[in-house]
Amino acid sequence: MARKSLTPEQKQALMTMRERMGGISEPKKEHQKQLVAARKAIRKMLSEAPASVPQIAAALHLPSDETLWHLTGMRKYGFVTEAGEDGDYPLYTLVQGEESTAGH
């Protein structure tokens, strides 16, 4: 699933709105930074081998519910897919072509 980039006009409108609203607070910036870092780490791990929620959570020191939340979103938007099972848990892997977008 291809993502569309914002047009320059849309970017400018977004910046103007943020300025009028007082910008983005530091806690929100930090939270977003943590979300991006977690997704990047999950993508890196899945680029090496399929893994289950407990395996990813343990390896990345993330809570299982947060790991599942990330994977659910990544699956919804076509970045990961199920690749078999490990006992009672589905294994997740990157969708072909997503290896090159590991930073997003």
SEPA-146812 format. One record per residue (C-alpha): chain; y, x, z; residue number from 1; residue in one letter. Coordinates in Angstrom, 3 decimals, m for minus. Example, Ala and Ser with C-alpha at 12.3 -4.5 7.8 and 13.67 -1.06 7.14 Angstrom:
2
{'A' {m4.500 12.300 7.800} 1 'a'} {'A' {m1.060 13.670 7.140} 2 's'} 
//
This chain:
104
{'A' {0.000 0.000 0.000} 1 'm'} {'A' {3.217 1.629 m1.152} 2 'a'} {'A' {6.253 1.536 1.083} 3 'r'} {'A' {9.660 0.889 m0.419} 4 'k'} {'A' {12.522 3.171 0.447} 5 's'} {'A' {15.843 1.717 1.483} 6 'l'} {'A' {18.609 1.771 m1.093} 7 't'} {'A' {21.770 3.736 m0.254} 8 'p'} {'A' {23.576 0.407 0.264} 9 'e'} {'A' {20.904 m0.773 2.694} 10 'q'} {'A' {21.035 2.527 4.594} 11 'k'} {'A' {24.820 2.260 4.878} 12 'q'} {'A' {24.613 m1.349 6.074} 13 'a'} {'A' {22.044 m0.334 8.695} 14 'l'} {'A' {24.239 2.536 9.914} 15 'm'} {'A' {27.271 0.232 10.120} 16 't'} {'A' {25.308 m2.349 12.108} 17 'm'} {'A' {24.031 0.301 14.518} 18 'r'} {'A' {27.562 1.618 15.059} 19 'e'} {'A' {28.863 m1.889 15.787} 20 'r'} {'A' {26.039 m2.469 18.240} 21 'm'} {'A' {26.797 0.775 20.067} 22 'g'} {'A' {24.177 2.942 18.400} 23 'g'} {'A' {20.613 3.495 19.493} 24 'i'} {'A' {20.133 4.229 23.186} 25 's'} {'A' {18.503 7.474 24.272} 26 'e'} {'A' {15.501 5.672 25.837} 27 'p'} {'A' {14.878 3.842 22.556} 28 'k'} {'A' {15.184 7.096 20.598} 29 'k'} {'A' {12.703 8.775 22.950} 30 'e'} {'A' {10.278 5.852 22.723} 31 'h'} {'A' {10.401 5.939 18.904} 32 'q'} {'A' {9.873 9.696 18.961} 33 'k'} {'A' {6.749 9.236 21.097} 34 'q'} {'A' {5.399 6.520 18.785} 35 'l'} {'A' {5.857 8.705 15.712} 36 'v'} {'A' {4.246 11.685 17.447} 37 'a'} {'A' {1.244 9.596 18.521} 38 'a'} {'A' {0.700 8.221 15.009} 39 'r'} {'A' {1.029 11.708 13.529} 40 'k'} {'A' {m1.559 13.045 15.989} 41 'a'} {'A' {m3.918 10.156 15.213} 42 'i'} {'A' {m3.566 10.772 11.472} 43 'r'} {'A' {m4.238 14.477 11.932} 44 'k'} {'A' {m7.360 13.771 13.981} 45 'm'} {'A' {m8.655 11.196 11.494} 46 'l'} {'A' {m8.018 13.551 8.571} 47 's'} {'A' {m10.658 15.845 10.061} 48 'e'} {'A' {m13.359 13.252 10.853} 49 'a'} {'A' {m13.801 9.545 11.595} 50 'p'} {'A' {m13.353 8.684 15.267} 51 'a'} {'A' {m13.519 5.721 17.634} 52 's'} {'A' {m10.779 4.438 19.940} 53 'v'} {'A' {m12.309 6.105 23.033} 54 'p'} {'A' {m12.725 9.416 21.185} 55 'q'} {'A' {m9.123 9.378 19.934} 56 'i'} {'A' {m7.744 8.292 23.305} 57 'a'} {'A' {m9.605 11.046 25.137} 58 'a'} {'A' {m8.724 13.778 22.645} 59 'a'} {'A' {m5.024 12.874 22.519} 60 'l'} {'A' {m4.658 11.896 26.194} 61 'h'} {'A' {m3.463 8.395 25.276} 62 'l'} {'A' {m4.366 5.141 27.017} 63 'p'} {'A' {m7.115 3.275 25.131} 64 's'} {'A' {m4.979 0.145 24.766} 65 'd'} {'A' {m2.140 2.152 23.216} 66 'e'} {'A' {m4.573 3.910 20.878} 67 't'} {'A' {m6.004 0.567 19.789} 68 'l'} {'A' {m2.473 m0.773 19.257} 69 'w'} {'A' {m1.645 2.157 16.943} 70 'h'} {'A' {m4.903 1.819 15.009} 71 'l'} {'A' {m4.462 m1.935 14.625} 72 't'} {'A' {m1.034 m1.427 13.087} 73 'g'} {'A' {m2.225 1.436 10.910} 74 'm'} {'A' {m5.143 m0.685 9.722} 75 'r'} {'A' {m2.912 m3.704 9.044} 76 'k'} {'A' {m0.688 m1.644 6.754} 77 'y'} {'A' {m3.539 0.093 4.965} 78 'g'} {'A' {m3.342 3.576 6.478} 79 'f'} {'A' {m6.762 3.519 8.170} 80 'v'} {'A' {m10.011 1.664 7.667} 81 't'} {'A' {m13.276 1.256 9.524} 82 'e'} {'A' {m15.949 3.793 8.600} 83 'a'} {'A' {m19.093 2.758 10.424} 84 'g'} {'A' {m19.865 2.535 14.111} 85 'e'} {'A' {m20.514 4.811 17.051} 86 'd'} {'A' {m22.516 2.695 19.469} 87 'g'} {'A' {m20.399 m0.361 20.247} 88 'd'} {'A' {m17.208 1.109 18.792} 89 'y'} {'A' {m15.983 1.097 15.187} 90 'p'} {'A' {m15.105 4.461 13.695} 91 'l'} {'A' {m11.758 4.763 11.944} 92 'y'} {'A' {m10.831 7.023 9.069} 93 't'} {'A' {m7.754 7.569 6.918} 94 'l'} {'A' {m7.552 5.640 3.679} 95 'v'} {'A' {m7.772 7.961 0.677} 96 'q'} {'A' {m4.333 9.267 m0.220} 97 'g'} {'A' {m2.918 8.893 3.311} 98 'e'} {'A' {m3.643 12.531 4.143} 99 'e'} {'A' {m0.484 13.478 2.274} 100 's'} {'A' {1.695 11.153 4.387} 101 't'} {'A' {0.549 12.528 7.738} 102 'a'} {'A' {4.109 12.957 8.943} 103 'g'} {'A' {5.098 9.276 8.541} 104 'h'} 
//
